[in-house]
Amino acid sequence: MFDKLPAHYNKNAQIITINAAIAAIANAFGATYIDLYSSFVNKTGSLIEELSFDGVHLTKKGYDKWLSILKSHKYI
């Protein structure tokens, strides 16, 4: 587990709830919601460690994954 920003950990339930609200708002306005969360967490819902150096901010590998997701859905 990351040890630099412990106050940001164990927020998975909140993240899921907030993401659902954002998706609903996007849908109401005809905007596209891109689910990155499910691609960035492991089976227990924790951020995959190699994608972040502190549990919050992405590493190059994390940004590369984000870019790959955007490209695979033809958003860019």
Backbone as CSV, one residue per row, in Angstrom:
resi,resn,N_x,N_y,N_z,CA_x,CA_y,CA_z,C_x,C_y,C_z
1,MET,0.836,-1.178,0.000,0.000,0.000,0.000,0.881,1.242,0.000
2,PHE,0.373,2.288,-0.599,1.073,3.566,-0.637,1.102,4.157,0.771
3,ASP,2.124,4.946,1.052,2.214,5.518,2.391,2.329,7.041,2.414
4,LYS,2.257,7.684,1.272,2.492,9.125,1.232,1.249,9.965,1.533
5,LEU,0.089,9.541,1.116,-1.139,10.315,1.302,-2.241,9.416,1.864
6,PRO,-2.087,8.928,3.085,-3.028,7.949,3.625,-4.466,8.440,3.745
7,ALA,-4.697,9.730,3.845,-6.065,10.242,3.956,-6.865,10.020,2.677
8,HIS,-6.181,9.726,1.587,-6.854,9.528,0.304,-7.212,8.068,0.036
9,TYR,-6.867,7.174,0.942,-7.101,5.753,0.719,-8.436,5.323,1.307
10,ASN,-8.880,4.150,0.896,-10.132,3.564,1.384,-11.330,4.456,1.090
11,LYS,-11.349,5.026,-0.079,-12.441,5.897,-0.509,-13.219,5.272,-1.670
12,ASN,-13.060,3.970,-1.886,-13.639,3.324,-3.058,-15.145,3.501,-3.150
13,ALA,-15.857,3.355,-2.036,-17.313,3.512,-2.064,-17.686,4.932,-2.485
14,GLN,-16.971,5.914,-1.969,-17.231,7.304,-2.344,-16.915,7.540,-3.816
15,ILE,-15.821,6.987,-4.272,-15.432,7.158,-5.672,-16.491,6.570,-6.594
16,ILE,-16.977,5.386,-6.278,-18.004,4.736,-7.100,-19.278,5.572,-7.123
17,THR,-19.695,6.086,-5.970,-20.902,6.914,-5.883,-20.742,8.204,-6.680
18,ILE,-19.609,8.857,-6.520,-19.363,10.110,-7.239,-19.280,9.863,-8.739
19,ASN,-18.611,8.800,-9.150,-18.520,8.487,-10.578,-19.895,8.217,-11.173
20,ALA,-20.762,7.541,-10.425,-22.127,7.281,-10.906,-22.884,8.596,-11.079
21,ALA,-22.708,9.521,-10.157,-23.365,10.823,-10.263,-22.833,11.599,-11.467
22,ILE,-21.530,11.560,-11.670,-20.932,12.244,-12.823,-21.445,11.628,-14.122
23,ALA,-21.541,10.307,-14.174,-22.056,9.625,-15.369,-23.498,10.039,-15.642
24,ALA,-24.307,10.151,-14.594,-25.707,10.555,-14.761,-25.803,11.993,-15.272
25,ILE,-24.983,12.872,-14.744,-24.977,14.265,-15.203,-24.532,14.334,-16.661
26,ALA,-23.490,13.603,-16.997,-23.019,13.572,-18.387,-24.130,13.094,-19.312
27,ASN,-24.810,12.036,-18.912,-25.906,11.491,-19.714,-27.024,12.519,-19.886
28,ALA,-27.361,13.227,-18.822,-28.428,14.226,-18.879,-28.099,15.358,-19.846
29,PHE,-26.827,15.659,-20.005,-26.401,16.735,-20.890,-25.912,16.231,-22.245
30,GLY,-26.046,14.923,-22.484,-25.620,14.367,-23.757,-24.113,14.303,-23.918
31,ALA,-23.408,14.310,-22.804,-21.948,14.243,-22.835,-21.489,12.799,-22.640
32,THR,-20.287,12.525,-23.034,-19.716,11.195,-22.880,-19.014,11.086,-21.539
33,TYR,-19.306,10.029,-20.805,-18.608,9.725,-19.554,-17.669,8.566,-19.836
34,ILE,-16.420,8.724,-19.497,-15.428,7.675,-19.721,-15.059,7.068,-18.380
35,ASP,-15.350,5.787,-18.206,-15.037,5.090,-16.963,-13.579,4.661,-16.968
36,LEU,-12.766,5.370,-16.227,-11.365,4.991,-16.068,-11.167,4.152,-14.814
37,TYR,-12.035,4.355,-13.835,-11.894,3.700,-12.532,-11.709,2.194,-12.662
38,SER,-12.575,1.547,-13.423,-12.516,0.081,-13.495,-11.226,-0.427,-14.132
39,SER,-10.576,0.397,-14.919,-9.308,0.000,-15.539,-8.093,0.314,-14.675
40,PHE,-8.294,1.107,-13.631,-7.176,1.540,-12.799,-7.127,0.865,-11.433
41,VAL,-8.110,0.009,-11.149,-8.133,-0.664,-9.845,-7.997,-2.172,-10.018
42,ASN,-7.550,-2.825,-8.948,-7.426,-4.285,-8.961,-8.740,-4.928,-8.507
43,LYS,-8.747,-6.224,-8.298,-9.970,-6.946,-7.934,-10.568,-6.496,-6.609
44,THR,-9.750,-5.937,-5.728,-10.254,-5.464,-4.434,-10.671,-3.999,-4.478
45,GLY,-10.538,-3.368,-5.643,-10.923,-1.973,-5.785,-9.837,-0.987,-5.417
46,SER,-8.631,-1.479,-5.180,-7.511,-0.593,-4.855,-6.795,-0.171,-6.129
47,LEU,-6.309,1.056,-6.128,-5.553,1.550,-7.265,-4.351,0.646,-7.508
48,ILE,-4.148,0.252,-8.745,-3.013,-0.596,-9.104,-1.736,0.204,-8.852
49,GLU,-0.869,-0.329,-8.006,0.297,0.426,-7.529,1.219,0.915,-8.635
50,GLU,1.397,0.150,-9.692,2.322,0.579,-10.747,1.783,1.772,-11.537
51,LEU,0.512,2.104,-11.343,-0.083,3.222,-12.070,-0.008,4.539,-11.309
52,SER,0.475,4.487,-10.061,0.566,5.686,-9.236,1.759,5.574,-8.304
53,PHE,2.416,6.699,-8.063,3.562,6.656,-7.156,3.176,6.967,-5.719
54,ASP,1.958,7.482,-5.499,1.554,7.817,-4.138,0.109,7.443,-3.821
55,GLY,-0.549,6.755,-4.733,-1.936,6.369,-4.510,-2.934,7.390,-4.998
56,VAL,-2.449,8.524,-5.487,-3.326,9.586,-5.978,-2.894,10.046,-7.372
57,HIS,-1.637,10.388,-7.509,-1.110,10.924,-8.760,-0.559,9.800,-9.632
58,LEU,-0.840,9.900,-10.928,-0.445,8.841,-11.848,1.039,8.883,-12.195
59,THR,1.565,7.700,-12.476,2.908,7.559,-13.024,2.802,7.657,-14.543
60,LYS,3.930,7.621,-15.223,3.903,7.600,-16.686,3.095,6.407,-17.172
61,LYS,3.258,5.269,-16.513,2.511,4.070,-16.892,1.001,4.306,-16.735
62,GLY,0.618,5.038,-15.703,-0.787,5.373,-15.491,-1.327,6.271,-16.589
63,TYR,-0.558,7.300,-16.941,-0.975,8.186,-18.026,-0.997,7.456,-19.363
64,ASP,-0.059,6.545,-19.581,-0.056,5.751,-20.811,-1.314,4.889,-20.895
65,LYS,-1.734,4.320,-19.772,-2.951,3.500,-19.744,-4.169,4.369,-20.065
66,TRP,-4.227,5.555,-19.470,-5.311,6.498,-19.716,-5.371,6.825,-21.214
67,LEU,-4.232,7.144,-21.800,-4.166,7.450,-23.223,-4.628,6.264,-24.059
68,SER,-4.211,5.074,-23.688,-4.602,3.867,-24.404,-6.119,3.670,-24.377
69,ILE,-6.731,3.930,-23.238,-8.189,3.802,-23.119,-8.881,4.809,-24.031
70,LEU,-8.410,6.047,-24.017,-9.002,7.071,-24.876,-8.872,6.697,-26.349
71,LYS,-7.703,6.207,-26.732,-7.492,5.811,-28.126,-8.338,4.597,-28.502
72,SER,-8.451,3.626,-27.598,-9.200,2.407,-27.919,-10.684,2.680,-28.142
73,HIS,-11.199,3.735,-27.524,-12.600,4.113,-27.717,-12.754,5.193,-28.790
74,LYS,-11.625,5.510,-29.434,-11.580,6.494,-30.517,-12.018,7.893,-30.064
75,TYR,-11.678,8.244,-28.807,-11.929,9.598,-28.319,-10.833,10.541,-28.785
76,ILE,-9.654,9.969,-29.080,-8.569,10.774,-29.639,-7.870,9.950,-30.706
